[in-house]
Amino acid sequence: MAKKIQEKMISIRLHGRGGQGVKKAAQILARAAYLAGYFTQDFALYGAERRGAPVTSFVRLDKKPIGTRGYVWNPDFIIVLDDTLELSCHLKGRKKTTKELINTARDLKLDVEYCKVDATGVAVQVIGRNIPNIALLGAFVKIFKEIDMDHLAKAVEIELGKKHPEAVKKNLQAAEICYDKVVC
Amino acid sequence: MIDILDGNACAAWGARRAKVQCVPVFPITPTTEIIETIAAWKADGKFPGEFVVLESEHSAASACLGASMTGARTFSATSSQGLLLMHEMLPIISGCRTPMVLTTVSRCLSAPIGLWPDHNDTLAMRDAGWIMLICETNQEVLDSVIMAYRISENPKILLPVIVNMDGFVHSYTRTEVDVPEQKLVDKFLSHPELEVRLDVKKPMTLGIPAMGLDYMRYRQQLHKAMLDSFDVVDNVQKAWAKVTGRKYEFLDEYKTKDAKAVIVMIGANSTIARSAVDKMRKKGKKVGLLRIRLFRPFPEKQLRKALEKIDNIAVIDQNICPGMGGILYPEVKMALSGCKNVVCNYIQGLGGNFVSEDDYVDILNDVLKAKADDRKWQM
């Protein structure tokens, strides 16, 4: 169980492109939070089913069963898996307290402060594939604080282990590196 | 066993726990995962039933008819245009009084092509002679598929059942779900043998021609079986509550007892509307929500009882019958015939157009002020 459970519902919105594991990232995050003692809801929204098309996914966490569904308009956290997306559009609905985590190697000129890590670079180096989702979640664990790396590791094992058991270890390695590398 | 499952996985688990014997299918977004899940189980040897992918939804529905006529417990799933292609077979399945369960995952109709949910696909089946359960939560989908077999196979009923959920906001949304133990479901769900069934050892004709008065008698019997199914659905829901603690009703009423205004709707967005009710209640506004779970047979009497003393009613239709309006609206009006409530219709969420808590707050505030019936679109 997590050390403390937040009083209010926490919502997280993830943006990326088809093929980057946007949906899977939400599933892993929800599973990790479930293991940390939360009620969870995760959901992905996409239109054209092809690689490269924008995909959005959502996670809601609460200490009681989730009482809403659908699009997360005002997230507490925004995770961006692809810095070539139109960010002014995808960062919409921010609250004053919203924290952003962006997968980028660049210095993006945004009117908000954000945390960043080159999860794609790490993923390519460690996993050998441009799938940055789990690597980026490693960085998110550091920012989010409600789940720890053990929760993430177990969640990856459950959500990825069945179909891709060979990918679990390297992805977690990439996540550890991003945990250390993320800058805010 | 608690797991994190989406609506599609829940439908598949319902079929698996019900020990379904034949699954004729044709995949379509946002239903495909139901079919993929069962296919994967089949490949892993975890699903002993027959799994058949046909060349179209029409063929899948035809195969469902044939399979269920032999007495095999039959399951299928589809959405949108796929359901419309099945439609030709659906009155034949109910007319032949063959029990089965079809999960429909609501997706808007073409054209233009959309992937996201509204209820025009499933509600278009309202006259097909199928019992229709429209779900809100993942748990409800799983539970309803299992309950649906006990309803459908009741010798007094012998009617097929549609178990509906919304695409995306339901079918792809994962939450914690209790997957009941196999032993519990085995005890709950016997498999009564069909009295009349296809059997190569006893050849017979099913689906005979019947003209005029004969035809009318068949339709009258079908209608009677539908009306008789109220008690059966009620008993099955009570029996399920007894073994799982999960209670389901024809109508899911939330804070309606002292309400001045109530939203009436179906489907997964009810969860969002419920939060809006809570938000308004915190501000002292007496509002509530009534979700219709059993859509066919239509629980007219229960609906009237629940709503007759409510001053202002907002009927939300996530569908459009062009040239008429919302599909639910006239049904609610019929149930309230002669009552003095103000009943307004709001068309909302077509093609999965996003709705938020605030949209329902707006509707409740609007209907609280309404002095006469009105029909509106919330864009």
Interface residues (C-beta under 8 A of the other chain):
Chain A: Q27 A30 R31 Y34 F39 T40 Q41 D42 F43 A44 L45 G47 E49 P65 I66 G67 T68 R69 G70 Y71 W73
Chain B: I4 T29 L115 W116 F168 V169 H170 Y172 T173 R174 T175 E176 A268 N269 T271 I272 R274 S275 D278 F354 V355 S356 E357
